[in-house]
């Protein structure tokens, strides 16, 4: 006996949603088991599977990430559907991508959103976390505790376009890491043991060309302009947990 797969979310998605322009995902995980992720507990975080979700708990005020067991990507659209537990202010979560070496997982980009409604982009080189796009408010982000957002990034050569809940919100260009692996991250900046619940993680490698002027733009036009590069002032005293052991 084989179970009938659930219908694809795109069948009922808003036509203005970027995901509506995509076909079947090249890779999709409904997170009913932990076979594609590192499931364990360490001094930085906890990862476990409960009720069809990857439950990811931050134990320190540091970015803690776990990579998906997939191939390295260059041009792709990556998206995760994530619900928060209790949170406040700049407790944050999102996608880590373009991680060059899976087994080391000590560098890459982090596209995050905060509990209070900002998105940002950072770059981690193994010792320094550099801010590329400052925390930028956008009305499409659903704020507060126990809320669900879809976080997506379209990577094409050195250009990254950011999508939240299917709406285009900004972009950035950087050529430090040309390809790599991806995963999820959580940062319990304000809330002790801040927890996220990932319901679905997918990526597409066949992605239509996107004209940025024609992409669905979120209600806050100012957010479309990335800030200048600056170094994150948050002290980094230890190498942040990667959980990327094969």
Secondary structure as GFF3:
##gff-version 3
##sequence-region A 1 246
A	DSSP	three_ten_helix	9	12	.	.	.	ID=ss1
A	DSSP	three_ten_helix	18	21	.	.	.	ID=ss2
A	DSSP	beta_strand	27	29	.	.	.	ID=ss3
A	DSSP	beta_strand	45	50	.	.	.	ID=ss4
A	DSSP	beta_strand	53	58	.	.	.	ID=ss5
A	DSSP	beta_strand	64	67	.	.	.	ID=ss6
A	DSSP	beta_strand	76	84	.	.	.	ID=ss7
A	DSSP	beta_strand	92	99	.	.	.	ID=ss8
A	DSSP	beta_strand	108	114	.	.	.	ID=ss9
A	DSSP	beta_strand	118	124	.	.	.	ID=ss10
A	DSSP	beta_strand	129	137	.	.	.	ID=ss11
A	DSSP	beta_strand	148	156	.	.	.	ID=ss12
A	DSSP	beta_strand	159	164	.	.	.	ID=ss13
A	DSSP	beta_strand	167	173	.	.	.	ID=ss14
A	DSSP	beta_strand	181	187	.	.	.	ID=ss15
A	DSSP	beta_strand	195	204	.	.	.	ID=ss16
A	DSSP	three_ten_helix	221	224	.	.	.	ID=ss17
A	DSSP	beta_strand	230	231	.	.	.	ID=ss18
###
